[in-house]
Amino acid sequence: MLNDSIHVMVIKMFKKIKSLFAKPQTDNQTTIQPTNVKNATVSPKGEARALNMVSNTPITSQIMSWLDKQDWKYDHRTPSEGNIHHIIMGFADREGDWTCVFRINEENQLVTIFGILDNGIPVSHYTAMLMELAKINMGVSFGGIELDPTDGEVRAKVAFDVEFNSLTDKSLGCYLQAVAGLTEVARGIMHIVMMDDEPSQFAGDYIDVGDEVRAVIDDEKHTFFLPTQARQ
């Protein structure tokens, strides 16, 4: 059963988190050349610019500093306008590749971490995928998994507010670990959903119901039976 498979997947979510921490980036990990160049000779003016960047982008700088400690490669994309920064890096494992994106709003101090799967969902499977994600997200207490209807992109998402929560190396590790776990669950759901070559377009087909429907009419509870082959 689809629901049983997904239920087992959620139970195992945090038992099989990728080894993202405690070791530097390996050869099988997708590398993205960072835009910041390290160990370069910096002039006094350059030092002033660097200090100014830290003062203007404290959250972005702290996250990049943490990534540097992990010896991970990343791409820091500065905003063309506004004050929203993006940090992008790729990961690869036996199941497949995925992209991690930090979206940092320095103005309101909101940070969102995305775990984006490389492959998307075709329109024919939107209903099945959305229904399974709706059921999964009801059991997720932190973060969630979403489907972008514009292009079929499936991504895990965890968001937090730095203004009211101190940002530490430990918290960053926990946030990224949660995204990695949700990304793994998202990949498993996508795999199961895509096994159906002709999925139903009716949302009701993905809801488990019995042979009774309970409703309140004129403040009174009534029970109605659905037509079946069995006697009532």
N, C-alpha and C positions, 0 to 999 in steps of 0.2 A: 504494500500500500504506500502511496505517495506520502501521506501524513506520517506513517510510522517511520519511514526513512528519514524524513526531515526531523522528526522528534529525536531520533538517535543522533543525528548530525549535530543538533543543538547541544545535547548532553556532552558530546565529545569536543565541543568547540574550544574550550579552554584547556583540554587535555592534549591538544595537538597544535599548539601555537608554534609558529616558525621560530627557528633559532636566530632571531633578529638581533639579540643582544649577547654580550659577553664574548664576541669575536668580531674581528674586522671583516670587511667585505671580501667575499671569496670570488673565484673566477666565474662561478656559475650565476653570479648575481649581476643583473643588468647595471651597467655603469653609465652615468650621465656626467659629462665633464662640468664641474662647477664653474660658475662665472667668477667667483672670488679666487684670486691667485694668492697662494700662501708662500711664505718665506721669500717674498720679493723685497728688494730694497725700497724703503719708503722715505721720502724726503720730509722735512718738517711740515711743509704744506700738505703732503699726503697724510701725515699723522693727524693733522688737524681735521682733514676731511673724514678720516676714519673715526675719530672721536665724535665728530658731528653726526655721522651715520648712526653710531651707537646711541647717542642721545635722542635722535629722531625716530629710531626704530628699535626700541629696547626689546620688544618681544621677538621680532625677527632675528635680531642679533643673538639673543639667548638661545633660540632654537638652533641656529646655525652653529653656535658654539658647542651645543650638545651633539649635533650630528658630526662635528669634527672629532669629538672625543671617541665616537664609534668608528671613525675612519671610513665614513660613508661618503660617496660621491653624490652630489646634488646640483641642481640648477636653481639659482635664485633669480627670479624674475621681478624686477622692480616695476612699480605701477606707472603706466603711461600718464595717468591722471588719478587724483585722489590719493589715498594712503593705504591701499590694499596690496600686500606683497604675496607672492606665491613661491613656495619651495617645492621642487619636483624631484623625485628620485624613483628608480625602478628596482623591482625585486623579481627574482625568478626562482622557482622551485620545481619539483617533479610534476606537480599538478599543472603548472603554467605560470605565465608572467602576470604581474599586476603592477600598477603605478600608484605610488603614494604621493598625495598632494597636500601640502599645508597651505591653507588660505588664511592669511593673517591681516586683520583690520586693525592697524595701529591706532586709529582714531577712537573706536569704541571698545578696543581691547578684546574683540571676539576672535577666537581661533577655531577653524574647522579643519579636521583631517579626513581626507577621502582615501579610500582604497578602491581603485577603479580597475575592473576586469578588462582585459584586452578585447575580448569578444562580446558583442552585444546580442540582444534578443530581437528576432524578427517580429513584425507587427502581428503575425499569425499566432504568436505565443504570448502576446501582451496580457490577455485575460488570465491565463493560467499562472503566469509569473506574478502578476499583481495580487492575485488571490493568495498565493502561497507566501508572498512577502507580507501581506496584511496579517496573516496568521502568525508568522514568525515574529514580526515586530511587536505583537501583543505580549510576547514572552521575553522581550529584550528590555532590560531595565536601564541600559546606558547605551546611547547610540541607536543605530538602525541601518536598514538596507533599503535602498530606493532604486526605482527604475525611471530613467529619463525618457518620457514618451516622445521626445523630439527626434531621438536617434537610437533608442533601444539600449543605451548605456546602463549597465548595472554597477552600482557602487555602494560601498559601506561608508558610513559617516558617523563621526564623533565630533561634537562641538562643546566648547567650554569657554567660560568668561574669565579672563586673567585678572580683571579688575577686582573680583571678589575671591579668587583662588590663586595662591602663590604658585608660580611656575618653577618647578624644580626638576632636576635630572630624573628623579624617581617618578614624578608625575608624568613627565613626557614619555618615559618608558612604558608606563601603564596605559597611557592614551594610545600609543602606537601599537601596543600589544593587543588592545581591544579592537582596534581597526583591523589588524592582521587576522584576528579570530573571526570577526564578522565577514571579512573578505573571503575567508575559507568557506564559511557557511553559505555565502552568496554563490560561490562557484559550485558548491554541491547542489544547491537548489536549481541553479541554471541547468546543470547537467541532467538532473532528473526531469525537469520540465521539457527539455529539448528532446528527450527520448520518445515523447509522444509526437508522432508525425502529423496527426490530425486532431489537435486539441480543440475542445469545445470553446465557443465564444460566449457561452452563457455562464455567468458568475455562479448561479445556483448549482451548477453541476460540480462545483468544487467545495460545497458546503455539506457536511455530514449532518443529516437530519433524520429523525425517527418517523413514525407513521402518525404522529399527533401534532396538531398545531394549536397552540393556546393563544387566546385573544381576550381582550376586555371589551365588552359591549355594554353600554349603559351602566358603567361602573360594576358590572358583573363579569366574573371570569367564566369563559366558555372553552370547551375542548372540542376540537373538530378532528376527524380522522381522515387521513389521506386515503384515496382509493388504492387498494392492493388486492392481491389474489387470496389473501388470508381472511378468514372470517373475523369480524370485530368481536 
